[in-house]
Amino acid sequence: MLLSAEYVLPITSDPIENGAVLVRGNKIEDVGPTATLHLRYPDEEVRDFGQAALLPGFVNVHTHLEYTAMRGIVHDVPYATWLMSVNEKVARMTPADLLDSSILGGLEALSSGITCLADISPTGIPLQALEQLGLRGVVYREVLAMDRKRVDYAMNHAIEDIEKWRSKYAGSRISVGIAPAALYVCHPSVFGKISEYAGSRIPVALHVAGSREEYSFIRDGKSAFAVDVLKDKRGFVEIPPWLPTGATPVNYALNWGAFDADNVLAVHAVHVDDDDINSLNRYNVAIAHCPRCNAMLGMGMAPVQEYIRRGMRVGLGSDSPAATDSTDMLIEMRTSMYLQRSFNTRSYTKAKSLLEMATIGSARALRMEDTIGSLDIGKQADIIAIDLTTSHQVPTPDPMAAVVNTCSSREVMMTMVGGDILYEQNHWHVGANVAQSIAHVIEMKGKLRE
């Protein structure tokens, strides 16, 4: 199949005006000017998207698909309040609720041009959603143990799940990782045990330095997570009360071996100092940058430009739909660009850098850049088409700027994963029962609001 459009944006090379991409099976076999590829492959079926841009699918390095049904339920509150309220409501959801919530999140991802997702889950239910939808992804099995006596049990249970999931989804588009729960709900020995188990085989993800509350709790023992504040709600800490460490969250995690595995992704990494950044860089830790969630919940802004300046791997994530209300990487890119331009006036952030971050940058963060993230010959055919006819930049002198500055998920015309068209013009070509899942989520949201 020959896909053609006014622009092809390979990301790792210059845009091609009036370009085309040859897809055979699940891979990209050729990229170049449409006229040239027509001559090379005269008998190939052609799909012409017209005044549009063809580019690699977006790679979302951090999300929580199970929380999709929580969109619009908890609003206009800061991070700690939001987190406690969301956790209380999610605890009322059944496995069937979580599955349909995850399916809805995956459908939204496809319709917004996302072809690969990295999800943290205690249940593994997003694995089922990704498989039914044909999406590519990494699902990290979350490990939670506050009591030191329960750490070995929690780890053994997690390892059993991971090995079972890896066997079940071997050969699919899905891989499995492991993730400690947030620093304030984990006994610190969990971090070292996860690193020892993961080694060079299993990817690791962890939330770290995401909020002021976490920073204050880890360093000083004070915040909305402290025992004296929670009173009867002591679920976030061990008894006896937490003792302040005097360390930053990154340094605390480092001291307990959290970054010793080969493939570690730090989610947020907002509240960091120079020593923290040096440590993350020294251990080759990748960063999951989630700008819209951080802004909406008042968490702060990650020093993205500094991470990039030091040559660190930085990818873009949408985080929890319960916070952002949508999974839209185009809006995510634009939000990050605006924030970086506002707060980092010494270094002007260009649209091109955000488009790179959402594609090849995110692929590098997940160590998947050899197979996805750009339109290069031999890579997986994860390709999207974005309509530029409604762009305020028509005619378009800079297609990359047009995509980032003016487009949203409404302009996504087609999403292809591994050569399979899974979304096209408001229709999903997936294995899930779309209407049934959406109806269930609508019913579920009514109950969650009560």
ZAZADO-117842 format. One line per 5 residues: number of its first residue (from 0); their letters; for each residue z, x, y of C-alpha. Coordinates in steps of 0.2 Angstrom, whole numbers, plus 5000, padded with zeros to 4 digits. Last residue first. Layout:
REM ZAZADO-117842
NUM> A> Z X Y | ...
***
This chain:
REM ZAZADO-117842
449> ERLKG> 5217 4886 5049 | 5203 4898 5054 | 5202 4905 5037 | 5199 4888 5029 | 5184 4884 5041
444> KMEIV> 5177 4902 5038 | 5177 4898 5019 | 5166 4883 5021 | 5153 4892 5031 | 5154 4907 5019
439> HAISQ> 5151 4895 5004 | 5135 4888 5012 | 5129 4905 5016 | 5131 4911 4998 | 5122 4895 4991
434> AVNAG> 5108 4897 5003 | 5105 4915 4999 | 5106 4914 4980 | 5105 4933 4977 | 5091 4942 4968
429> VHWHN> 5082 4946 4984 | 5066 4943 4994 | 5074 4938 5010 | 5064 4927 5023 | 5066 4928 5042
424> QEYLI> 5049 4937 5045 | 5051 4949 5031 | 5066 4956 5021 | 5067 4964 5004 | 5050 4972 5003
419> DGGVM> 5051 4984 4989 | 5044 5002 4991 | 5062 5010 4988 | 5069 4998 5001 | 5057 4989 5013
414> TMMVE> 5063 4979 5029 | 5051 4969 5039 | 5049 4961 5056 | 5065 4968 5065 | 5064 4961 5083
409> RSSCT> 5078 4949 5081 | 5089 4964 5075 | 5089 4971 5093 | 5076 4979 5104 | 5076 4985 5122
404> NVVAA> 5084 5002 5125 | 5084 5009 5107 | 5066 5004 5102 | 5058 5006 5119 | 5066 5023 5120
399> MPDPT> 5058 5029 5104 | 5042 5021 5108 | 5040 5031 5124 | 5025 5026 5135 | 5026 5008 5129
394> PVQHS> 5015 4996 5138 | 5026 4986 5136 | 5043 4993 5141 | 5052 4976 5142 | 5049 4974 5124
389> TTLDI> 5044 4957 5117 | 5028 4964 5109 | 5037 4979 5102 | 5041 4972 5084 | 5051 4983 5073
384> AIIDA> 5044 4988 5056 | 5056 4996 5043 | 5054 5009 5029 | 5064 5015 5015 | 5050 5022 5004
379> QKGID> 5060 5036 4996 | 5055 5053 5001 | 5040 5063 4995 | 5030 5064 5011 | 5042 5062 5026
374> LSGIT> 5046 5046 5035 | 5064 5050 5039 | 5082 5046 5034 | 5080 5045 5015 | 5078 5057 4999
369> DEMRL> 5083 5075 5004 | 5094 5068 5019 | 5106 5060 5007 | 5122 5071 5010 | 5131 5056 5017
364> ARASG> 5132 5063 5035 | 5114 5070 5032 | 5108 5053 5029 | 5117 5047 5045 | 5109 5060 5055
359> ITAME> 5092 5056 5047 | 5093 5038 5052 | 5105 5031 5065 | 5109 5048 5072 | 5090 5052 5075
354> LLSKA> 5088 5035 5084 | 5103 5040 5094 | 5096 5057 5099 | 5079 5049 5104 | 5088 5037 5116
349> KTYSR> 5094 5052 5126 | 5112 5057 5130 | 5114 5066 5147 | 5127 5081 5145 | 5139 5084 5159
344> TNFSR> 5141 5066 5162 | 5150 5063 5145 | 5160 5047 5148 | 5147 5036 5155 | 5132 5043 5146
339> QLYMS> 5141 5043 5130 | 5147 5025 5132 | 5129 5019 5136 | 5121 5029 5121 | 5135 5023 5109
334> TRMEI> 5132 5005 5114 | 5113 5006 5113 | 5114 5014 5095 | 5126 5000 5090 | 5115 4987 5097
329> LMDTS> 5101 4994 5086 | 5112 4996 5072 | 5116 4977 5071 | 5129 4971 5059 | 5137 4957 5068
324> DTAAP> 5154 4950 5074 | 5160 4967 5080 | 5178 4966 5074 | 5177 4956 5058 | 5160 4963 5055
319> SDSGL> 5170 4979 5050 | 5162 4996 5054 | 5144 4997 5062 | 5142 5015 5057 | 5132 5030 5065
314> GVRMG> 5131 5047 5057 | 5137 5064 5063 | 5135 5081 5054 | 5142 5095 5064 | 5132 5107 5073
309> RRIYE> 5145 5112 5086 | 5136 5103 5100 | 5134 5088 5089 | 5153 5086 5087 | 5156 5090 5105
304> QVPAM> 5143 5076 5110 | 5152 5064 5099 | 5169 5066 5106 | 5175 5049 5099 | 5179 5035 5110
299> GMGLM> 5194 5025 5112 | 5203 5012 5100 | 5202 4997 5112 | 5197 4985 5099 | 5180 4981 5106
294> ANCRP> 5176 4999 5111 | 5180 5007 5094 | 5171 4993 5085 | 5156 4996 5096 | 5156 5015 5094
289> CHAIA> 5158 5018 5075 | 5154 5036 5073 | 5156 5042 5055 | 5159 5061 5055 | 5155 5074 5042
284> VNYRN> 5167 5087 5036 | 5161 5104 5035 | 5178 5111 5031 | 5177 5123 5046 | 5170 5109 5057
279> LSNID> 5184 5097 5053 | 5197 5111 5057 | 5188 5116 5073 | 5188 5098 5079 | 5206 5096 5075
274> DDDVH> 5210 5112 5085 | 5200 5106 5100 | 5210 5090 5100 | 5206 5073 5091 | 5209 5055 5094
269> VAHVA> 5192 5048 5090 | 5189 5054 5072 | 5181 5037 5068 | 5178 5039 5049 | 5179 5056 5042
264> LVNDA> 5166 5059 5028 | 5170 5072 5015 | 5158 5080 5002 | 5164 5096 4995 | 5182 5091 4992
259> DFAGW> 5196 5100 5001 | 5197 5089 5016 | 5212 5079 5012 | 5222 5093 5006 | 5239 5088 5012
254> NLAYN> 5240 5100 5027 | 5222 5094 5032 | 5228 5075 5033 | 5242 5080 5045 | 5231 5091 5055
249> VPTAG> 5218 5077 5057 | 5232 5064 5061 | 5240 5076 5074 | 5256 5084 5069 | 5274 5082 5075
244> TPLWP> 5277 5074 5058 | 5288 5059 5063 | 5299 5053 5049 | 5294 5036 5041 | 5308 5024 5038
239> PIEVF> 5317 5024 5021 | 5307 5014 5015 | 5289 5018 5014 | 5277 5012 5028 | 5264 4999 5032
234> GRKDK> 5271 4985 5022 | 5287 4984 5031 | 5285 4967 5039 | 5303 4962 5040 | 5305 4972 5056
229> LVDVA> 5288 4979 5060 | 5293 4987 5077 | 5308 4996 5069 | 5298 5002 5055 | 5284 5009 5065
224> FASKG> 5266 5002 5064 | 5265 4995 5081 | 5269 5013 5087 | 5282 5027 5085 | 5284 5039 5071
219> DRIFS> 5280 5053 5084 | 5265 5062 5076 | 5259 5050 5063 | 5264 5034 5072 | 5258 5040 5089
214> YEERS> 5241 5045 5082 | 5239 5029 5071 | 5243 5018 5086 | 5231 5027 5098 | 5217 5023 5085
209> GAVHL> 5205 5031 5074 | 5212 5048 5070 | 5207 5046 5052 | 5199 5034 5040 | 5194 5042 5024
204> AVPIR> 5178 5045 5014 | 5175 5055 4999 | 5159 5059 4989 | 5162 5062 4970 | 5155 5077 4960
199> SGAYE> 5159 5093 4970 | 5178 5091 4969 | 5182 5072 4968 | 5197 5073 4957 | 5206 5088 4966
194> SIKGF> 5201 5080 4983 | 5209 5063 4978 | 5224 5071 4972 | 5226 5081 4988 | 5225 5065 4998
189> VSPHC> 5236 5054 4988 | 5251 5067 4990 | 5252 5060 5008 | 5259 5043 5002 | 5247 5031 5010
184> VYLAA> 5249 5016 5021 | 5249 5025 5038 | 5235 5037 5033 | 5223 5023 5030 | 5218 5021 5012
179> PAIGV> 5212 5035 5002 | 5193 5034 4998 | 5183 5037 4983 | 5164 5037 4979 | 5151 5027 4970
174> SIRSG> 5132 5028 4970 | 5120 5014 4972 | 5101 5014 4971 | 5101 5012 4952 | 5100 5025 4939
169> AYKSR> 5119 5024 4935 | 5126 5008 4941 | 5136 5004 4926 | 5141 5021 4922 | 5147 5025 4940
164> WKEID> 5156 5009 4940 | 5166 5013 4924 | 5170 5030 4930 | 5175 5024 4947 | 5186 5010 4940
159> EIAHN> 5195 5021 4928 | 5198 5034 4942 | 5205 5021 4953 | 5218 5015 4940 | 5223 5033 4937
154> MAYDV> 5225 5036 4955 | 5236 5021 4958 | 5247 5025 4943 | 5248 5043 4948 | 5253 5038 4966
149> RKRDM> 5266 5025 4961 | 5281 5035 4961 | 5277 5042 4978 | 5278 5025 4985 | 5264 5021 4998
144> ALVER> 5250 5020 4986 | 5233 5014 4991 | 5216 5020 4984 | 5200 5014 4991 | 5184 5015 4979
139> YVVGR> 5170 5021 4990 | 5154 5011 4989 | 5138 5021 4993 | 5122 5012 4996 | 5104 5007 4994
134> LGLQE> 5100 4988 4995 | 5092 4978 4981 | 5101 4962 4986 | 5109 4959 4969 | 5114 4977 4967
129> LAQLP> 5121 4978 4985 | 5131 4962 4982 | 5138 4968 4965 | 5143 4985 4972 | 5151 4976 4987
124> IGTPS> 5164 4969 4975 | 5171 4986 4971 | 5189 4979 4974 | 5198 4991 4985 | 5182 4993 4996
119> IDALC> 5175 5006 5008 | 5156 5004 5011 | 5142 5016 5015 | 5126 5006 5018 | 5107 5010 5016
114> TIGSS> 5092 5000 5021 | 5098 4993 5037 | 5083 4985 5047 | 5093 4971 5055 | 5087 4958 5043
109> LAELG> 5093 4969 5029 | 5110 4972 5036 | 5112 4953 5039 | 5108 4950 5021 | 5120 4963 5015
104> GLISS> 5134 4955 5026 | 5130 4938 5018 | 5131 4946 5001 | 5148 4954 5005 | 5155 4937 5011
99> DLLDA> 5148 4929 4995 | 5157 4942 4985 | 5173 4941 4994 | 5175 4923 4993 | 5171 4923 4974
94> PTMRA> 5185 4937 4972 | 5197 4925 4981 | 5201 4926 5000 | 5219 4923 5005 | 5223 4942 5007
89> VKENV> 5208 4943 5019 | 5218 4932 5031 | 5234 4943 5032 | 5224 4959 5033 | 5214 4952 5047
84> SMLWT> 5230 4947 5057 | 5238 4964 5054 | 5222 4974 5059 | 5219 4963 5075 | 5236 4966 5081
79> AYPVD> 5235 4985 5078 | 5218 4986 5086 | 5220 4976 5102 | 5217 4957 5103 | 5202 4948 5110
74> HVIGR> 5196 4940 5094 | 5202 4936 5076 | 5191 4923 5067 | 5174 4927 5075 | 5167 4936 5060
69> MATYE> 5179 4935 5046 | 5166 4930 5033 | 5159 4948 5035 | 5175 4956 5029 | 5169 4960 5011
64> LHTHV> 5155 4970 5019 | 5167 4983 5026 | 5156 4996 5035 | 5153 5014 5038 | 5138 5026 5036
59> NVFGP> 5125 5013 5041 | 5108 5021 5037 | 5094 5013 5047 | 5077 5012 5038 | 5064 5025 5042
54> LLAAQ> 5051 5020 5056 | 5036 5009 5059 | 5034 5003 5077 | 5026 4987 5082 | 5010 4981 5091
49> GFDRV> 5001 4977 5075 | 5010 4976 5059 | 4995 4980 5048 | 4998 4979 5029 | 4983 4987 5021
44> EEDPY> 4979 4987 5002 | 4971 5004 4997 | 4953 5005 4993 | 4948 5016 5007 | 4962 5029 5004
39> RLHLT> 4957 5045 5013 | 4946 5037 5026 | 4959 5023 5030 | 4972 5037 5030 | 4962 5046 5044
34> ATPGV> 4959 5030 5054 | 4978 5025 5053 | 4984 5042 5060 | 4996 5051 5048 | 5009 5049 5034
29> DEIKN> 5006 5051 5015 | 5014 5048 4998 | 5030 5039 5003 | 5040 5034 4988 | 5045 5019 4977
24> GRVLV> 5029 5015 4969 | 5015 5021 4981 | 5018 5019 5000 | 5005 5026 5012 | 5011 5026 5030
19> AGNEI> 5000 5023 5045 | 4998 5028 5063 | 4990 5021 5079 | 5001 5033 5090 | 5011 5045 5079
14> PDSTI> 5028 5049 5085 | 5033 5068 5084 | 5042 5075 5068 | 5058 5073 5060 | 5060 5055 5066
9> PLVYE> 5044 5049 5057 | 5041 5036 5071 | 5024 5027 5067 | 5017 5018 5082 | 5004 5005 5084
4> ASLLM> 5006 4999 5066 | 5000 5003 5049 | 5007 5001 5031 | 4995 5006 5017 | 5000 5000 5000
***
